[in-house]
Amino acid sequence: MTEDTLADLVIKWREVGTLILSPTTLAEYERLLEKRILPRFGKTKVRAIRANDVDAFYAELRRGRSGARHLGAQSIQHIHALLRRLLNQAVRIPTSPIARVPPRLRSCSATGTWVLNLPNSNAAASGSS
């Protein structure tokens, strides 16, 4: 397990996921894996994934990258839930890197929507650093 990439872990996870998840949930997770998670972390060794890597990934998703549209807070929450499932399965990792990355969601009372709070999110939103 120590040399497994996230893609290797996904293969192992799918064996269990197909047995315990509803077809709808499984289809959504597969979509998130293929479109979002594996392109970013698929070739990365699980033990090399750090909390700051995940934070940066969430920030990229929120801003949009390489011509892709940005994602809302709830979509990023779904990705977080799936990453948590995957990395928690890697029980040989002393501490899952996802444990140190809380999904920073808050409800915006003015609009009634969920807002994702990212490190330096105000700077990113205003275009400054």
C-alpha positions as CSV (number, residue, x, y, z in Angstrom):
1,M,0.0,0.0,0.0
2,T,2.9,2.4,0.7
3,E,3.8,2.7,-3.0
4,D,0.2,2.7,-4.3
5,T,-1.0,5.7,-6.3
6,L,-4.5,7.1,-5.8
7,A,-5.5,5.3,-9.0
8,D,-4.4,2.0,-7.5
9,L,-6.4,2.8,-4.4
10,V,-9.5,3.6,-6.5
11,I,-9.3,0.1,-8.2
12,K,-9.4,-1.5,-4.7
13,W,-12.1,0.9,-3.5
14,R,-14.3,0.1,-6.5
15,E,-14.4,-3.6,-5.4
16,V,-16.1,-2.6,-2.2
17,G,-18.0,0.5,-3.6
18,T,-19.9,-1.5,-6.1
19,L,-21.3,-3.7,-3.3
20,I,-22.3,-1.0,-0.8
21,L,-23.3,2.0,-2.8
22,S,-26.5,2.7,-4.6
23,P,-26.2,2.7,-8.4
24,T,-26.9,6.5,-8.5
25,T,-24.2,7.3,-5.9
26,L,-21.8,5.0,-7.6
27,A,-22.4,6.7,-10.9
28,E,-21.9,10.1,-9.4
29,Y,-18.7,9.0,-7.7
30,E,-17.4,7.5,-10.9
31,R,-18.1,10.8,-12.7
32,L,-16.2,12.8,-10.0
33,L,-13.3,10.3,-10.1
34,E,-12.9,10.4,-13.9
35,K,-13.5,14.1,-14.4
36,R,-12.0,15.7,-11.3
37,I,-10.1,13.5,-8.9
38,L,-8.0,11.1,-11.0
39,P,-6.8,13.8,-13.5
40,R,-5.3,15.7,-10.5
41,F,-4.2,12.9,-8.1
42,G,-4.4,9.6,-10.0
43,K,-0.6,9.2,-10.5
44,T,0.3,10.6,-7.1
45,K,1.4,8.1,-4.4
46,V,-1.2,8.0,-1.7
47,R,1.4,8.6,1.0
48,A,2.6,11.7,-0.9
49,I,-0.8,13.5,-0.8
50,R,-0.7,16.4,1.7
51,A,-3.4,18.6,3.2
52,N,-2.0,21.6,1.3
53,D,-2.3,19.6,-2.0
54,V,-6.0,19.0,-1.3
55,D,-6.5,22.7,-0.3
56,A,-4.9,23.8,-3.5
57,F,-7.1,21.3,-5.5
58,Y,-10.3,22.7,-3.9
59,A,-9.1,26.3,-4.7
60,E,-8.5,25.3,-8.3
61,L,-12.0,23.7,-8.5
62,R,-13.6,26.8,-7.0
63,R,-11.8,29.2,-9.4
64,G,-12.0,26.9,-12.4
65,R,-8.9,25.8,-14.2
66,S,-7.7,25.1,-17.7
67,G,-11.0,26.4,-19.2
68,A,-13.1,24.3,-16.9
69,R,-16.0,26.1,-15.2
70,H,-15.7,26.7,-11.5
71,L,-17.5,24.5,-9.0
72,G,-19.8,25.5,-6.3
73,A,-19.4,24.7,-2.6
74,Q,-21.7,21.7,-2.6
75,S,-20.0,20.1,-5.6
76,I,-16.6,20.5,-3.8
77,Q,-18.2,19.0,-0.7
78,H,-19.2,15.9,-2.7
79,I,-15.6,15.6,-4.0
80,H,-14.4,16.0,-0.4
81,A,-16.7,13.2,0.8
82,L,-15.3,10.9,-1.9
83,L,-11.7,11.7,-1.2
84,R,-12.4,11.1,2.4
85,R,-13.8,7.7,1.6
86,L,-10.9,6.8,-0.6
87,L,-8.1,8.0,1.8
88,N,-9.8,6.5,4.9
89,Q,-9.6,3.1,3.1
90,A,-5.9,3.5,3.0
91,V,-5.7,2.4,6.7
92,R,-1.9,2.0,6.6
93,I,-1.5,5.7,6.4
94,P,-1.0,6.8,10.0
95,T,-3.1,9.9,9.5
96,S,-5.2,10.5,6.5
97,P,-4.3,13.7,4.7
98,I,-7.9,14.5,4.3
99,A,-8.4,14.6,8.1
100,R,-6.6,17.9,8.2
101,V,-8.7,19.5,5.4
102,P,-12.1,20.4,6.7
103,P,-14.6,21.5,4.0
104,R,-14.9,25.1,5.0
105,L,-18.6,25.6,4.2
106,R,-20.8,28.2,5.6
107,S,-24.3,29.3,4.8
108,C,-24.7,32.8,3.3
109,S,-27.8,34.3,5.0
110,A,-28.1,37.0,2.3
111,T,-28.4,34.6,-0.6
112,G,-29.4,31.3,1.2
113,T,-26.6,29.5,-0.6
114,W,-23.6,27.6,0.7
115,V,-20.3,29.4,0.4
116,L,-16.9,27.7,0.4
117,N,-14.3,29.4,2.5
118,L,-10.8,28.7,1.2
119,P,-7.5,30.0,2.5
120,N,-7.0,33.5,1.0
121,S,-10.4,33.1,-0.7
122,N,-11.0,36.9,-0.5
123,A,-7.8,37.5,-2.4
124,A,-8.6,34.9,-5.0
125,A,-12.1,36.3,-5.4
126,S,-10.9,39.9,-5.9
127,G,-8.1,38.8,-8.2
128,S,-5.3,39.9,-5.9
129,S,-2.8,37.9,-3.9
